[in-house]
Amino acid sequence: MKLSEIYKIAVPEKKRKEERYNFWVAWVLRPASIIITALFINKKIKPITITKFSVLFLLIGSALVSFGNGMVVRLVGWLFFFLWAIFDCVDGNLARCNKMMSSLGDLWDTMGGYMAMALTYFAVSIAAFYDNNLVTLFENYWYLILGGFSAIMSIFPRLILQKKKASLGKSEAVNELADKESFNFSKIVALNVISPTGFLQMVFLLCIVFHLLNIFTIVYFVVNLFVMLLSLRKLLR
């Protein structure tokens, strides 16, 4: 099967519309995932197996970034986060191409996404605690605190969104926050800045290279706080 044929099946029109504003996915992750999908498509590999490997990549990456001794080890850790993001696309590609979609696979995929959000901020803050930061602003233990709060704040509004959706069904607030096809400019910026499959990955990489992981931790604490408060304001009314 040609790559173009795989793309048409793996990324239906609705998904293309959802992803078109997440530029890192559209330009980097999805094209790379199509190539990898082509390698697996006739191998009788279950999509959920791919998802489980992607979760393993997250755990390895977070351990290496958090406790790696030096930049090289942290860069390898970042590479595992990058691999998670690619394989997070591959499992869905494979499921749609081989018609092997399942509720359990979707649950594993959702868990991986939540883990990625939390582990990114935890790992970066722990790395900032141990790193020789280019700029010193606070005592290093503060980065652990800010990173922990960022991890919680990145997930908390999504849990409230899912609860409201399950309890009350579709509502204007749920549609506004969940429907990526109708995102306005500010939401597109937020999507690219805070999504673990967005440009956050590039910022993450640059901060490792330039020893700015503490700045990453501070900035994303502020960003996640703002996004959480704005989201809760819409949901809790």
NUPA-462713 format. One record per atom (N, C-alpha, C, O): z, x, y. Coordinates in pm, whole numbers, plus 50000, padded with zeros to 5 digits. Example, Ala and Ser with C-alpha at 12.3 -4.5 7.8 and 13.67 -1.06 7.14 Angstrom:
BEGIN
507805131949431;507805123049550;507805132049670;508465142449668;507085128549775;507145136749894;507875129050003;508045134150114;
REM end
This chain:
BEGIN
500005008449881;500005000050000;500005008850125;500775018450133;499165005750222;499075013550344;500295011150432;500965000850423;500565021050519;501715019750608;501595007550698;502575000650725;500375004850745;500164993250832;500464980250758;500984970750817;500134979750631;500394967850550;501894966150527;502434955050532;502564977350500;504024976850483;504684971950611;505604963750606;504214976950725;504794973050853;504664958050876;505614951650921;503504952350846;503274938050869;504214929450786;504684919050833;504484933950662;505384926250576;506844928950612;507664919850619;507154941650633;508554945750655;509084941250790;510284938750804;508214940350888;508654936751023;507884924451070;506884925651140;508334912551031;507654900351073;507714898451224;508464905251294;506914889251272;506764887351417;508084884951487;508334890451595;508944876851428;510244873851491;511064886651508;511694888751611;511074895051405;511844907451411;511244917051512;511984924251581;509924917351523;509274925951623;509704921951764;509964930451849;509784908951788;510204904151919;511654907851947;512014911152060;512494907251843;513904910751860;514074925651889;514944929651966;513214933851828;513374948451837;512604954751953;512824966351985;511714947352014;510824953652112;511574959652230;511074968952294;512774954352260;513544959552373;514574970052332;515184976352418;514764971952202;515604983052157;514654994652131;514134996152021;514455002752232;513345012252232;513515023252127;512535028152072;514755027252100;514995037651999;514585032651861;514025040151780;514885019951834;514465013951708;512935012751702;512315016851604;512365007251807;510925004451808;510075017151803;509025017351738;510525027551870;509715039651882;510025050351778;509145058151741;511275050651729;511695061651641;512105056651502;511515060351401;513125048051499;513725044451370;512795036151283;512635039151165;512185025851339;511335017351257;510115024751204;509815023351086;509405032651287;508275040251230;508695049751119;508015050851017;509825056751139;510315065851035;510695058150909;510475062850797;511275046250928;511705038350812;510515033150731;510625031550610;509405030550797;508205025850726;507685036750632;507275033850519;507715049150679;507265060350596;508165061750473;507675063650362;509475060850494;510405062150381;510295050150288;510395051750166;510085038350344;509895026350261;508715028050167;508765023850052;507645034150217;506455036350134;506765044850011;506135043249907;507745053850023;508125062349910;508905054649804;508865058049686;509625044049847;510505036549757;509905023649705;510435017849609;508825019049765;508385005249745;508025002049600;508174990549557;507555011749525;507175009449385;508135015949285;507785017749168;509335019349330;510275026749246;511355017849184;512255022949118;511275004749205;512244995349150;513674998149198;514654995549127;513765003449318;515085005949378;515514993449455;514744988149535;516734988849430;517224976849497;517584980049643;518144990649671;517264970949735;517624973149875;519114975549896;519494983549981;519954968649818;521404970449836;521834984649799;522824989649851;521094991049709;521385005049676;521135013849797;521915022949826;520045011149868;519745018449991;520855016150093;521275025550161;521315003750105;522375000550200;523655008250167;524325013350257;523975009050039;525195016249998;525085031150031;526065037350072;523905036750013;523705050850052;523855052450202;524405062350248;523365042750280;523475043750425;524935043650469;525325050650563;525765035450401;527195035250431;527825048750397;528685053650470;527395054750286;527875068050249;527505078350357;528305087050390;526285077350410;525855086250518;526795085050638;527135095050701;527195072750670;528115070550782;529435077750759;529955084350849;529975076450639;531275082550609;531195097750615;532085104250669;530105103350560;529925117850565;529755122450708;530375132150751;528915115350783;528655119050921;529905118651007;530145127751087;530705108250991;531915107051072;532915118051038;533595123151127;533015121850910;533915132650870;533465146050929;534295153750977;532165148750924;531655161350975;531785162351127;532135172851180;531495151351196;531615151551342;533085152751382;533425160251474;533935145451314;535365145251350;536045158651328;536755163551415;535815164551212;536615176151172;535775188651150;536285198851103;534495187951185;533625199651169;534065211151257;534435209251373;534005223051201;534415235051274;533195241051343;532525249751287;532905236451465;531795242051540;530645232251558;530575221851492;529755235851650;528655227051687;527705224351571;527235213151555;527405234651491;526425232951385;526855222151287;526045213751247;528115222351248;528625212251154;528565198451217;528225188651150;528875197551346;528825184551414;527385179551426;527135167551417;526455188651444;525045184651449;524575179351313;523805169851307;525055185551206;524755180351073;525365166451057;524755157450999;526575164751109;527205151551107;526385141351183;526195130051136;525905145251300;525035136051377;523795132451296;523355120951299;523245141951224;522065139351143;522335128551040;521455120451010;523545128150984;523895117650888;523975104050958;523595093850900;524475103751082;524445091151157;522995086751180;522685074851171;522125096251209;520705093351230;520075087951101;519295078451105;520425094150988;519915089450859;520415075350830;519665067050777;521685072550863;522175058850846;521285049050922;520895038650868;520965052351048;520185043251131;518795040851071;518295029551075;518185051251016;516865049550954;516985041050828;516215031650808;517955044350743;518095036950618;518595022750641;518415014050556;519225020450756;519605006850794;518364998250817;518404986050802;517255004650852;515974997650862;515264997250726;514614987250694;515385007850648;514685008650520;515104997550425;514264991550358;516404994650418;516864984450322;516234970850350;515814963850258;516154967250479;515534954550514;514034954650488;513474944850440;513394965950519;511954967350490;511694964750342;510814956950305;512474971650259;512284970850114;512564956650063;511844951649976;513594950350118;513944936750075;512814927050104;512494918450022;512214928450223;511134919150259;509844922350182;509144913250140;509544935050164;508314938850093;508364934949946;507364930349891;509514936749883;509644933849740;510264920249712;510544916649597;510484912549821;511084899149808;512384899649728;512564892349630;513274908449772;514554910349703;515734908249798;516764914849785;515584899149893;516664896449988;517804889049920;517584880549834;519034892349960;520204885949899;521324884950001;521384892750096;522224875249981;523364873450070;524314885450063;524884889650164;524474890949941;525354902549925;524784914649999;525514922150063;523474916449989;522834927450061;523004926050211;523244935850281;522874913750260;523064911150403;524494914050445;524734919250555;525454910850358;526864913550388;527124928550396;527804933150487;526584936050300;526714950550304;526084956250431;526634965350494;524934951050467;524234955750587;525064953150713;525154961750800;525664941350720;526524937950835;527734947150840;528114951950946;528344949550723;529484958650717;529104972550768;529864978750843;527924977350728;527474990450773;527314990950923;527665000950986;526784980250982;526624979851127;527964980351199;528104987551298;528954972851150;530284973051210;530934986851194;531564991951286;530764992651076;531315005951052;530705016151147;531405024851199;529395015151170;528725024751258;529275024051400;529505034351464;529505011851448;530055010351583;531435016751593;531705024351686;532295013651498;533665018851503;533715033851479;534385041051553;533025038551375;533115052651337;532485061851441;532935073251457;531475057251511;530885065651617;531925069151720;532095080851754;532635059051771;533625061651876;534845069151823;535375077951891;535275065851702;536395073251644;536015087951624;536765096951662;534845090251566;534425104051536;534265112251662;534715123751668;533625106451763;533415113851888;534745117151955;534925128252005;535665107651956;536945110152023;537755120851950;538415129052014;537715120851817;538405131251741;537765144851767;538455154851783;536425145051770;535715157551799;536055162451939;536215174451960;536165153152035;536515156952173;537915162952178;538195171752260;538795158052092;540165163352086;540165178052046;540945185952098;539275181751951;539245195351898;538255204451971;538365216751962;537305198752043;536215206652099;536655214452223;537635210952289;535905225052253;536085232352380;535235225252485;534105229352513;535795214852544;535025206352634;534615213952759;535385221752815;533365211452802;532845218252919;533635214753044;533855223253130;534055202253053;534835197553167;536145191653114;536145183553022;537255195753172;538555190653131;539045180653235;539195183953352;539305168253189;539765157853281;541165152853248;541955150153338;541465151653119;542775146653075;543305155652965;542605164452914;544555153352929;545085159352807;544275154052689;543895142352687;544005162552592;543075158852485;543485146652404;542635139652351;544785144052394;545195132552313;544715119352371;544605109452300;544415119252502;543915107052564;542565102852507;542235091052503;541775112652463;540465109352408;540605101652277;539785093052246;541635104852200;541885097452077;542225082852108;541765073652040;543015080852211;543405067352250;542195059552300;541975048152259;541415065652389;540255058852445;539205055852338;538585045152338;539015065352246;538065063252138;538485051952046;537645044152000;539775051052017;540275040251935;540065026652001;539645017151935;540355025852130;540125013352202;538635009852206;538264998152194;537775019952224;536325017352226;535855011552094;535055002152091;536365017251984;535985012151852;536364997451837;535574989451787;537574993951880;538024980051871;537194971051962;536764960351921;536984975552086;536274967152183;534814965152147;534214955052186;534224974552075;532824973052036;532634962151930;531564956051922;533674959851849;533584950151740;534174936551777;533664926251734;535234936551855;535994924351883;535144912651933;535264901751878;534284914452034;533474902952081;532544897651973;532284885651968;532054906351886;531164901851778;531904893151678;531344883551625;533174896351653;533984888051563;534214874251623;534134864051554;534494873851753;534684861151822;533384853151821;533394841051802;532264860051843;530954853551840;530684847051704;530254835551696;530954854651596;530724849251462;531654837451432;531244827751368;532904838251478;533854827351456;533404814851531;533454803851477;532984816651655;532534805151734;531284799051673;531124786851670;530404807651625;529174802751561;529484795051434;528884784651408;530434800151354;530794793551229;531544780451253;531354770751180;532394780151357;533224768451381;532504757551461;532614745651431;531774761951563;531184752351656;529664751551647;529044743251713;529064760251564;527614760351553;526984766751675;527654773751752;525724764451692;524994770351804;525514764451935;525764752451945;525654773052034;526034768652167;525274777152267;524624786952230;525364773452391;524634781052494;525114795452499;524304804652511;526434797452490;526984811052496;526564819252375;526204830952388;526604813052255;526194820052133;524734823852141;524364835152110;523894814452183;522454817352194;522194828352297;521354837052276;522924827752407;522714837352514;523054851552469;522364861052507;524114852952388;524554866252345;523844871152219;523704883152198;523394861852134;522834865752005;521314866152002;520734873451922;520654858352087;519204857452083;518574869152161;518454868652283;518174879452088;517634891452152;516254889252212;515824896952298;515564878852168;514234876252221;514294872152368;513324874152442;515414866352411;515504861152548;516384869752639;516804865252745;516664881952598;517514890752678;516894893452815;515694895852826;517744893152919;517284897153052;517434912253068;517834919152974;517124917353186;517104931853208;518464938253180;518534948553114;519534932353231;520864938253214;521264938853067;521904948453024;520894928652989;521244928552847;520384938552769;520844944452671;519144940452813;518294950452750;518874964352771;518894972552679;519344967052893;519984979852922;521214981752836;521424992352777;522054971252828;523274971952747;522944974352601;523604982252534;521914967452550;521504968952411;521124983452381;521514988852278;520384989652471;519945003352449;521065013452468;521035024352410;522045009952550;523125019352581;524215019152475;524735029752438;524595007252424;525765006452337;525435004252190;526315005752105;524205000652157;523874998452017;523925011551939;523385021551986;524555011751821;524585024151741;523205028151690;523015039251641;522225018951701;520835022351668;519985023351794;518765022951788;520645024751909;519935025952036;519955040152088;520155049652012;519745041652219;519735054852280;521115061452279;521245073152312;522145053752239;523465059752218;523345071852127;524075081652144;522445071352030;522285082551937;521845095252009;522325106151977;520935093952106;520485105652180;521585110952271;521775123052283;522325101752335;523455105852419;524485113252335;525015123552376;524765107952218;525685113852120;525245128252089;526055137452092;523975130052060;523425143352026;523585153052143;524035164352124;523215148752261;523275157552379;524705161452412;524975172652455;525625152152391;527035155152421;527615165152321;528505172852357;527125165152198;527545175552103;527035189152149;527795198852152;525765189652186;525125202352224;525785208252349;525995220352356;526095199752447;526605204752575;528115203452589;528655204852699;528805200852478;530275199952478;530785189852580;531695192652659;530175178052577;530565167352668;531075155052591;530955143752639;531615157352474;532075146052393;533235138652460;533415126652439;534025145852540;535095138952612;534535129652720;535085118952744;533455133852785;532815125352885;532215113052817;532325101852868;531575115152702;531065104052621;532165093952594;531975081952611;533325098852553;534445090252519;534915082052638;535185070152626;535015088552753;535475081652875;534455071152920;534815059752949;533195075152927;532145066152976;532005053952885;531905042752933;532015056252753;531835044952663;533075036252653;532965024452617;534225041652685;535415033152697;535205023152810;535475011252794;534745027952924;534505019253040;533405009053010;533544997253040;532305013752950;531175004952918;531594994152820;531294982352840;532294997952713;532714988252612;533724978252668;533724966552631;534594982952756;535554973952820;534824963452902;535124951552894;533854967852982;533094958753066;532314948652982;532344936653010;531634953452879;530824944652792;531724934752719;531374923052705;532884939452671;533794930552600;534294919452692;534274907652654;534734922952811;535254912852904;534184902752943;534444890852952;532974907652967;531874898753003;531524889352889;531284877452910;531494894852765;531164886652648;532244876152623;531924864552597;533504880052631;534594870552607;534624859652714;534944848052685;534284863352835;534214853352943;533204842352910;533434830652940;532094846252849;531064836452812;531474828452689;531194816452680;532124835052594;532434828652467;533654819452475;533674808952410;534664823052552;535934815752553;535964805152663;536884804652745;534954796852662;534934785852760;534134774252704;533994763952770;
REM end
